[in-house]
Structure formats: structure tokens, C-alpha cells
Amino acid sequence: MQNIEFYILDALDCIRCVWMDKIMVFFSTIGNSGFVWILLTLALIISKKYRKTGIVLAIALILGLIVSNVFIKNIVARPRPCWINTDVQLLIKNPTDYSFPSGHTQAGFIAVFVLWFRKFKYWWPVLAIACVIAFSRLYLYVHFPTDVLGGIVIAFIISYAVCKVCKKIRVLN
């Protein structure tokens, strides 16, 4: 399986160019530490109309951070592709934590799924940003495709569970 993943990552080399490098570094950077998603969460919380959605998003992002960065990454302990194929010239600083799941992807898709479950009208621009950030992690050779897929699946599970629990305990009423 890992050979297929390296094949996919290496195939992305055919689209590399200076302007794509800049775009991918930018999108990956705004995903660092969930920066863009924290800003979105704060904007929602500040808004009286969307405050409950912002609170649910905050809970889901915090739970996602704990579940993946504290537990899953350290249990799975999957090396990053750039640690295995050291011939690749990285455009960003070499990450020091494990690869699975992609935290950038997971945080972005937690935002997407929470907004979608909450029937937030403008969830689709969030989806576009989350997709570009997820793709940037492949383009920059710091995640395997299954790391990104795993981040999306875990994001769905966490978002669904948080939305259901919040509704049940009347956080959303």
C-alpha cells in the first residue's frame, strides 16, 4: 500500500511549479495549529446568530486535537513520507510529529462537517479551503494520501458525535 502512496505523491511532481509552490505553502501555513479554523470559530462565537454553531465547532476542534494529536498519532506512530524519502526538497519546515492522521485535514473537515450538520448556509467555501489545505499536505510531501483520508473520516466521526451530544444535552436548543 505504501508503494502506491509514494507513487501518488511522486506523481504530484508533474504539477510542481513556482506559483503552485507558493499557493500550497500559503494554504498549509494558514492551517498550522488550526489557525484559520480558530479564527472561523471565534467569528461564529462573536456573532449572536451563529454563537451556538461556534461553540459546537470549538468543542469538536478541541476534541479532535486531543483524539488525534495526543492519542492516535502516538499510537499509530506512522513516519512521514519526507522522513522515509529524504531526497525530497521540502518547501516547509520538516514536521516533527507523526503522520497519521493529517491534523490540518482533520481540523478543516471538522469545520466543514460541523457547519454542514448545523445547516450553516456558507459551508461550501469552508469545504473549498479545507480541500486545498488537505491537498497542500500531499503536494508538500508531508502526508500520505491515507493520512489525509484518515483525517477526513475522523473529522466526520468527531463532528457527528459532538453535534449529536450537544443536541441531546440541549447545547444547541
N, C-alpha and C positions, 0 to 999 in steps of 0.2 A: 504493500500500500504506500509506503513512504517513497518508493521509487516513482510512483505515479504523481505523488505530491511534488517531488522535486522536478519532475517533467513539466508540470503545470507552472511552477514558479520560474523555471528556466525559460519556458515559452514566453513568459511576460517580457523577457529581454527584448523581443522584437518590437515592442511598442515604446521602449525607453527613449526618451529624448529630453532635452534641457527643460522645455516648458512643462512636460509631464512630471519630471522630477520635482520641479518647484511646486506644482499643484499637489502632488502626493505628499510631499514633506509638509506643506501647509495644513492639509486636512488631517494628517496623522498628528501633527502638533496640537491642533485645536481639540483633538480627542485625548491628549495627555491628561492623566489624572481626572478624566471626565469633565474637563473644563467647560466645554460647550454645553454639556448636559446639566451641569450645576447652574450655569447661567440661565438656561431654559427653566429649570426648576424654580430658581429664585424669581424669575419673571412671572411665572404662573402663581407662585405664592403671594407675590405683591398684588396681583390682580384679584379683586374681591370675587369676580365672576368665576375664575379658574383656580382659586385657592385650594379647594379640595383635591383637584387633579394634581396640583403642585405638591401637596402633602403626600399623596399616594406615590407620586414619582420619586420623591425624596426617600420614602421608605423602601421602595423597590431598588433604587440605586444603592442605598446603604446595604441592604440585604445581599444584593449582587456582589458588591465589593467583598463582603465577609465570606460568602459562599465560595466564590471563585478565587480571589486573591489570597485568602487565608487558608482555605481548605483544599479545593480541587487542584489548583496549580501545584501545591506542595505534595499532595498525594500522588498525582499523576507524574509530576517531575519530568515533563517532556522537554528535551532540549530544543532550542530554536533552530530553524534551518540555517541561520547565519553562524551558529556555533558549530554546525556539522560541516557545512561548505564554507570554509574560511576564505576561499578565493574571492568571494563576492565583496565588492566595494559598497559598503553601507553609506547611505546618504544621511542617516541619522545616527545618534549615539547608540551603540550596541546595548540592547536591553539586558538587565542583569537578573530578571525573574524568569520563571519558566514560561513555556509557550502555550500550553493548553489550559483553559480556553483563552481566546483573544479578549482581553478586558476592554479594549477600545470598541470592539464589535459588540460585546455584551452590553456595555453601557448605552451605546447608541440604540440598540434594538430594544432595550428595556424602555427607553423613552418612546420609541415607536409603538411598542405593544401597549404600554400604559395609555398613551393618547388614543390609540385605536379602540381599546376596551372601554375607555371613558367617552368614546364617540366625539372626541375633540375634532372640530371641523378641519383644522390645518395639520393633520398628522402626516400628510404626504410629503411636505417639504422636509420634515424631520426624517422620513424614510430615505429621501434622496441623500441627505447629508450622512446618515448612518451607513448607507451603501457605499458612498465614496470613501468614508473613513475605513470601512471594512476592507474594501479593495486596496486602499493605500497600504494596509499592513501586509498584503501579499506582494504588491508592487515593490515595497521596500525590503522584502525578503526577511521579515522578522517573524512571520507566522506561516504555518502550513494551512492549506485550504480547510482541513478538518478542524483546525483551531478556530477559524472564523465560523464554520458551520456549527461547531460546538457552542460558541458564544451566542449564536442566534437561538439555538434550541434552549439553552439555559436561560436566556433572556425571556423567552416565551413562557417557560415554566414559572419563573420567578414573578413575572408581571401578572400572569393569570392568577397565581396563588395570592399575591398581595391584593389585587383588585377584588378577588372573591372574599378574602378575610376582612378587608376594610369595609366591604359592603355588608357583610354579616354582622360585624360589630358596630355598624352604623356610623363609621367614619365618613362615608360617602352620602349619607342621607341629609 
